[in-house]
Amino acid sequence: MSVVLGILATFLLSVLAGAIFTHVHGWIIARRYPPTGKFISIDECRLHYREAKPDGEPRGTIVLLHGASSNLVESMLGLGWHLAQRYRVLAFDRPGHGWSERKRGLSEAEPARQAALIATALRKLDVRNSVVVGHSWSGTIVPHFALDHRDVAGAILVLAGITTPWPGGTMGWFKRFIDSWIGWLMMRSLALPITLVLRPWMKRKTFYPQPAPPSIVRKGFIPLAFRPRAYEANMQDFAVMYDGVCSLSPRYGDIRMPVVVVAGDRDEIVWTDLHSQAFVHAVPGARLILMPGIGHMPQYADASTVLAAIEELAEEIASSQVLQVQASS
């Protein structure tokens, strides 16, 4: 009996210590990496976004949506500041990430819900015919713009994105855990210290086989993902992503706008042969740019190729708009 009590006491002390560490760590991170953009209120939540554009008239609008454990600063670092030399660029913290808010409940993590909130923000910002770019987890989001929010999107680009159901991907047990009181407690106590221990390995695997850019964690404000609410949002995203692509993938054949998929053939995070290639086969007229020897972060491994693909879509939209004006005059 004393052994059982000792184990229980050790566990409770570990949870308490983890909870204190998680709270203090989140407090420090929030002050070290403050908001860098503006806020817009959508459905009683504030979304954080960053806008940049050239001195002259922009050639179009490009919307950047980050992947898991990331935020808009990383989007601007990898792609945004280059594109802003010619285009209006809007980078968002997805709901629950960075400095954007998210309501309680797993339903708020659903890709369709996140897409709807961001699309509403784009309408308020007077965005039309944009190129919507989604990296990694945001591959579950950008097809919604091509299907459900065509008033704000004129083309989509999926960058090493999750798009397709995968064998053994059912997440029922994980959803139940994340949505339970014990999951809530673990994410605010023991989960974060364990994740921080694993972070160096996670960074290497994310960029493999390329090395991570120097100081990418600090420059990209990545620690923002390791605050309690943002950490919970990340776990909720993982819990709903399989069901999200299961429900959306049968509609891919209805997409009727320019679509480009960019992926590396050495990606060990999102399987290119499944997600990228299957998506291209399912979407009429979609084009795949397969980058040999490159992993999950093509925007850092070969930025020129990714930027050229985005700009080509933007120019295609601009040209079609000119033709429409000429035809109506």
Secondary structure, DSSP 8 states (H G I E B T S, - for coil): -HHHHHHHHHHHHHHHHHHHHHHHHHHHHHHHS---SEEEEETTEEEEEEEE--SS--S-EEEEE--TT--HHHHIIIIIHHHTTTSEEEEE--TTSTT----SSGGGGSHHHHHHHHHHHHHHTT--SEEEEEEGGGGGTHHHHHHH-TTTEEEEEEES---S--TT---HHHHHHHTSHHHHHHHTTTHHHHHHHHHHHHHHHHHTTS---TTHHHHTTGGGGGSHHHHHHHHHHHHHHHHHHHHHGGGGGG--S-EEEEEETT-SSS-TTTHHHHHHHHSTT-EEEEETT--S-HHHHSHHHHHHHHHHHHHHHHHHHHHHHHHH-
